[in-house]
Amino acid sequence: MNKDGHLYSIVFTFFLTAFFTAILAVTQAVYLQVITANEADVHRRAILKVLNVPDDSFFQDFAANVSQQFLGESAVYVIYNPDGTPQSYAFPMNGQGLWGAIKGYIGVSADFSELLGLEFVEQNETPGLGGRIDEEWFKAQFSGIRITPGQPLVYGEGIDAVTGATSSSNAVLGLLNNTLEEVLALQEVLSP
């Protein structure tokens, strides 16, 4: 076969691509359980963070300390006080950012009056711009905010957007307001 011809280049490229694709597929299959476990750990850590549970030993006993309930298709995570009353709730939030999905969790007090925290587990915003939504200074400003039914959160009232990332900032605020609206609708079902 002539190494200078087009056919050789096409065949060589095909076999090289097939070889490296096979290596990648085998590697992914071998490490699938590790990948899945790591993804579950990311979600558990995010849930504990929005519930304001800093203790690493608590993470080790996640299943014993955090109750997972399903309301329709939505999962709700609850930490209980020693007397059996709910201490706080964590709710998943999913929505669209500028470049892709934004997924995370919010923490809400047991009486649904305060936002305890916000944590992202997935976002595809531009690094250095919209990706700054995952920085601690941005997420921290959502802790301790009073929740008032029918009154959405807005920037400028103790909450700052990311400079140069208006679309990503607005996407987060819209996602948060939509999630809070859904959460408040569940209040009667979850309240003791």
PyMOL commands that set and color helices and strands:
alter all, ss='L'
color gray80, all
select helices_A, chain A and resi 6-30+32-50+56-60+62-65+130-134+136-140+166-190
alter helices_A, ss='H'
color red, helices_A
select strands_A, chain A and resi 66-71+74-80+86-96+101-109+114-122+145-146
alter strands_A, ss='S'
color yellow, strands_A
deselect
rebuild
show_as cartoon
